[in-house]
Amino acid sequence: MKFALLLALLLPLHAQEVPPVAPVPAPPPPAVPDDGVRVSVLGYHDFSETASETEMVIRTSKFRKQMESIKNAGLPVIPMADFQAWKRGEKEIADKSIVITIDDGWKAVYTDAYPVLKEFGFPFTLFLYKNYVDGGGKALTSEMVKEMQKNGATVGSHSVSHSYPGPYRRKGAEVYEKFIRTEFGDSKRFLEEKFGGRVTTYAYPGGIHTAEMDPLAKEFGYEHLFTVLPGKIRRTHDDHRLPRYIILGTRDRVFELATGFNEVAGAPGGHSPEIAPQSTPYPVQPEPGMVIDSRLPLLSADLSTVPDLDPKTLSMKVGGFGEVPAVFDEQTKSYSWQVNRRLRSPACQVAVSWLDSKGKPPEVPLRWSFRIDAEAAYLPVE
C-alpha cells in the first residue's frame, strides 16, 4: 500500500517535470523576394470626343495620345495574367511595365477606347459590376465584352452594385458580412458564368478597402485586389491593397506620374537593364536608347518646333537628380543641362515638361532613356 501511495504521488510530479512536446507549427510559405521591378496600373472610366471632360470622362483623342506616348517611351504593356504570374513569383517581367484597366462598363469603352487599344495591340482588363452589364443606355452589352475578349480584354470584378461599404458597416458585423459576400461572391459567379474563365481580380468601388474584406476575398478566390491609391507596384506589395493610378480627364499630371519612373530599378548581379525601343516627339540628346561612354553627358532637347511654348514653365528632371537647372537658349530653342555629378545607374531617364500660353501641358510627354557603357565610362581620358 505504501509503495502504491508513493508511486501515485510521484507520477504527477514526474509528469510536471517533463511536459508534453508541443507540435511544431509548419513554417510559413516563403515570401516572394523583391526583384526590383516596378509596375504601374492605369485605371480609366469613360471616354468621349464631344462631351466635356470631367475627372471620369477623358477625351478619346487624348486617350489615343496617351497610348502613343506609352508606345514611344518603350514602356511594355502587359496582360493582367502576366502581372499576376509575376506577383506570385512564377514569371519574370520587364521593369516599368504598364497594366491598363477600365472600370464600370461604359459603352464608350467599346466605341472609343477599344479601337485605340486594338490599334496599338495593348491588352487590357475590364472591371465590370454586375448590375450595369446589359443595363441599356450607355452600358456595355455582353456581346461587346465578348468581342473585346477575343482581342486582348480580360474581365475582373467591380462588385455587384458599385455600393460603398460605409452604410452597411455601420449596421453591424452581420449585415456588413452579408453585404461583402454578395458584392464579392455574386459578381464573381455572374462574370464567370457570363464570360467564362476564372475571375481572380477585383477593383474596390471608390477604392475603399476594409480589413473585413480580406478573409472573404480569399474565400471567394480573389488573388489581386486594387485600390485607387496611386503608386508603383512592387512584388512585395500586399495583394489585397494594390496601388492604381486613376487617370483623370481634367488632370493630365496623373498620367505623367503614372508613366514616369524616376530612375531605373537596381537589377541584381550588376546586370545592365535593356531599354525598349523609344521615340520622342522632338529631337533629344543623348538619343533615346543610345549607349554612351560618358557619365557626365550634356542632356538637351530641341524645342524649336514646339508651338506656343512658354519658356518660363520649362522643367527638366533627371533620374537620380530630380529637377535640374537646365537652361533655355532663346535663339536655338534648345533646352539643356550639363550633368555635373557622375551618373551612377546603368541607365538614365530624362523628362522635360512645359506649358503653353494657356497653361496646358503637351499631350505627348517628352521622356526618354539612355544607357551608359560602364567599362568605357571608367577608361582614363588620354
Secondary structure as UniProt FT lines:
FT   HELIX           2..17
FT   STRAND          39..44
FT   STRAND          46..48
FT   STRAND          57..59
FT   HELIX           60..72
FT   TURN            73..74
FT   HELIX           80..87
FT   TURN            88..89
FT   TURN            95..96
FT   STRAND          97..104
FT   HELIX           109..113
FT   HELIX           114..120
FT   STRAND          124..128
FT   HELIX           130..132
FT   TURN            133..134
FT   TURN            137..138
FT   HELIX           142..149
FT   TURN            150..152
FT   STRAND          153..157
FT   HELIX           166..169
FT   TURN            170..171
FT   HELIX           173..181
FT   HELIX           182..186
FT   HELIX           187..195
FT   STRAND          201..203
FT   HELIX           205..207
FT   TURN            211..212
FT   HELIX           213..219
FT   TURN            220..221
FT   STRAND          224..226
FT   TURN            235..236
FT   TURN            239..240
FT   STRAND          245..246
FT   TURN            249..250
FT   HELIX           252..259
FT   HELIX           268..270
FT   STRAND          284..285
FT   TURN            288..289
FT   STRAND          291..292
FT   STRAND          298..302
FT   TURN            304..305
FT   TURN            307..308
FT   STRAND          309..318
FT   TURN            319..321
FT   STRAND          322..324
FT   STRAND          327..329
FT   TURN            330..333
FT   STRAND          334..338
FT   STRAND          347..356
FT   TURN            357..358
FT   STRAND          366..372
FT   HELIX           374..377
//
